[in-house]
Amino acid sequence: MKRTAITAQAAPHEAHGHQTLSAYIQARFDEFSRSQKDVAQYIVDHLDEVAFQTAEELARRANTSSSTVVRFSQALGFEGFPELQDSARQEYRRRYTAPEGARGAVVEPLFSLDQNEFETAIASDHVNVEETARKVSRSDVQATIDAITSAERVLIVGTDQMAFFASYLRHLLMLLDLRAEIVASPSQEALSRLGRIDEQTLVIGLSAGRPHPLVVRAMKLARHRKARTVAITDATLSEVAKLASIRLYYSSNSPAYVRSHTALLSIIQALAYGVYARDANQYQERIKAFRLK
């Protein structure tokens, strides 16, 4: 009965005047099934890709099936995916059309139009870093740096592909003589680290797409124990982001078969540099000693 009620609603342009597809999806996000939420998250955060991908490509990137993509389109009130894609293209054109005064400006492209696969991937990462820099709030960045420098203990949680970035952030913080630990798997040792979360702990959760249950568990536990929390994620509708007190979003669009984490790496290095810059004189000798090793 619930699905019937959802599919009976009109598409965004019919029911809400000029409401964008992204806004319409976010407004109805809690109504969707788990697999539909994966599609919804991907559309909202990767509109430029959705506007030109096939239903099969979107399904692969959202870790679901093409039939789910079609059903999701119908749940929004469209006849099928082509109509949803047309709405995504309209929003994309409105979002990225240059203002009247800027149309005469000439911007040199990074590569020629006949890009090979290598150049296309690099160009995509260039856009990811720029989009991330534009969207990340300066106040959230400063709040994250404050939280890192004032915490007695930093616990970084990231599994699977995020485990590498969790380990790298820990490495950068330990170079500054900060107490940092990671949770990258549900091992007994990792779970014991979660058990030591308290009000003096800062928990940083890393996620891409649908968050791992262990990361969600860590954020919930931190929230219950009144620990400060930071989410670094590529999905603005992610459960990890909803549980965190500070959220840093990065763009992960990619023409390849995996998400891009170039912007994530930039955020991690920029945060570490922000901590270092708070007291460069204090850290300088330690960094010099490390470079001599």
Protein Blocks (a to p, Z undefined) as FASTA:
>chain_A
ZZmmmmmpccfklmnojacfklmmmmmmmmpcfklmmmmmmmmmmmmmmmmpcfklmmmm
nopafklmmmmmmmnopablmlmmmmmmmmmmmmmpccfklmmpccddfbdfkbcfklmm
mmmmmmmmmmmmmmpcfklmmmmmmmmmmpmbdcdddehjlmmmmmmmmmmmmmnopacd
ddfbfcfklmmmmmmgcfkbccddddehjadfklmmmmmmmmmnopacddddfbfkbmkl
mmpmbdcdddfbdfbfbdcfklmmmmmmmmmmmmmmmmmmlmmmmmmmmmmZZ
